Amino acid sequence: MTANSRKNTNVLLYLASTAVVGAATFSFLKFFGKPETTHYFEGWWRIPWLILLSLLVYTSIRVLNALLFDFLFRLRRGYEAPSLVRNIFTLVAFTIVFVLIFNKVYSEVNLGALFTTSAIFGVIIGLALQDTLGNFFAGISLHADRPFQVGDVIVVGPQRHTGVVEGITWRAVKIRTFQNHIVLVSNSMAAKESIEVCPRENLNARIVFFGTLYSDSPAKTIHVVREAIREADNVSQKITPIVRIRDLGESSVDWEVKYWLQDYAKYNDTDALVRQLIWYALRRANITFAFPTRTLHVERRPPESKVTGPQKEIIERLSAVDIFAPLSVEETEKLASAASRHVFAPGELVIRAGDQGSSMFVVHNGRVQVQVSDGGKPRTVAVLGEGAFFGEMALFTGEPRTANVVAIEETEVLEIGHAAMKHLFETDPDLAEAISWTIAERRAGLQATSQQATQATQAESAGLLSSIKRFFGLR
């Protein structure tokens, strides 16, 4: 049907409704306005006359119902009026007007006495319709409280019925499940049970789970998964999805992904899409899904002279650090074998200002930032990349940390401890003097070779050498 056809049909319906209302109004005016018309209601034709007036009244009330709830209510509230409210209005209005008409047509009948003598029948009917009346008044309570509306997704009942609300009648709440079944939950049950409501105008969240291997980077996993699902269909872009570690399981790192939906009624399809996107994203990033396994590691120690791949990387990294330039190849290998590798997450604190320490760090992968306190707020004074080192004064002299060092991204550092350096100093006593000179040059930042600069470096080197010998117990 075209728009013009619908418009013409609506016009005809309104014209017909207006005619009916006009006829009903004329009949009422004539009926209630002229006492001499009482003789019309004498004899056997009073019954068809009562039926005719009742039909006119019913039609008029239906027209008034449509005018109030289809036009004015929708215009003011923005949504369709509940069917239960419309039915109650029609029932109450028709009952009142019908009683007036009946009293006029059958004026000799005393309705008050009739209702009084039939009280026993009212009690019997009330007991018989106990469940029906319970549903009726529970429906009125639901409409007054308005815990949910048509179009919302709800979970209700002992069987946890889940679906979209399609209507609320005088007897039950009509739910269409996601299997396209219709479930009718009685109003009395809905009023007693706890109801989980997912409003259609609200951004409702969903959570899906997955697991990865312990060998995979958490920071990388978070970034890959978040970027994979944030543009997914039906996932709201107003709130960034949250990817976080739910638990450290027996054989996996357990993850949960929380995201918000534009249309919650489509959550089954969106959950499936999100899981699919996670699978493809992790595969592209070479991140492995975990499954229950038990791995047996058999360690075979290599010969002393053999240097493995990771160990070779550490040796090369330490060889490039200028503070360890005085070390021989053998001493660098010993230092590398004693070094500890640590991985820090983005934003994690590596060292804290004021803490006592006896080790230094070399940035192996990633970046860190050095922060000092400025009026109670952290201020970044330097950014250190791969090959840079920090905390050397705590290693050689035992001085407290002077600044905070925070990982900018996932960062791997090599920690050189006090015991490893002490072993080297005891093996080669001249090494302490060479390192103290190197540190003095670095701290002074000398680029010239003037005699005055050399004397200043010598003085600072002597002081450092004294501190190193005292801290390491050297003679």
Sequence and secondary structure as in RCSB ss.txt:
>XXXX:A:sequence
MTANSRKNTNVLLYLASTAVVGAATFSFLKFFGKPETTHYFEGWWRIPWLILLSLLVYTSIRVLNALLFDFLFRL
RRGYEAPSLVRNIFTLVAFTIVFVLIFNKVYSEVNLGALFTTSAIFGVIIGLALQDTLGNFFAGISLHADRPFQV
GDVIVVGPQRHTGVVEGITWRAVKIRTFQNHIVLVSNSMAAKESIEVCPRENLNARIVFFGTLYSDSPAKTIHVV
REAIREADNVSQKITPIVRIRDLGESSVDWEVKYWLQDYAKYNDTDALVRQLIWYALRRANITFAFPTRTLHVER
RPPESKVTGPQKEIIERLSAVDIFAPLSVEETEKLASAASRHVFAPGELVIRAGDQGSSMFVVHNGRVQVQVSDG
GKPRTVAVLGEGAFFGEMALFTGEPRTANVVAIEETEVLEIGHAAMKHLFETDPDLAEAISWTIAERRAGLQATS
QQATQATQAESAGLLSSIKRFFGLR
>XXXX:A:secstr
  HHHHHHHHHHHHHHHHHHHHHHHHHHHHHHH GGGGGGGSSTTHHHHHHHHHHHHHHHHHHHHIIIIIIIHHH
HHSS   HHHHHHHHHHHHHHHHHHHHHHHTTTS HHHHHHHTHHHHHHHHHHTHHHHHHHHHHHHHHHH    T
T EEEETTTTEEEEEEEE SSEEEEEETTS EEEEEHHHHHHS  EEE TTS EEEEEEEEE TTS HHHHHHHH
HHHHTTSTTB SSS  EEEEEEE SSSEEEEEEEEES GGGHHHHHHHHHHHHHHHHHHTT  B  S        
   TT   HHHHHHHHHHHT GGGTTS HHHHHHHHHH EEEEE TT EEE TT    EEEEEEES EEEEEEET
TEEEEEEEE TT EE HHHHHH     SEEEESSSEEEEEEEHHHHHHHHHH THHHHHHHHHHHHHHHT     
HHHHHHHHHHHHHHHHHHHHHHT  
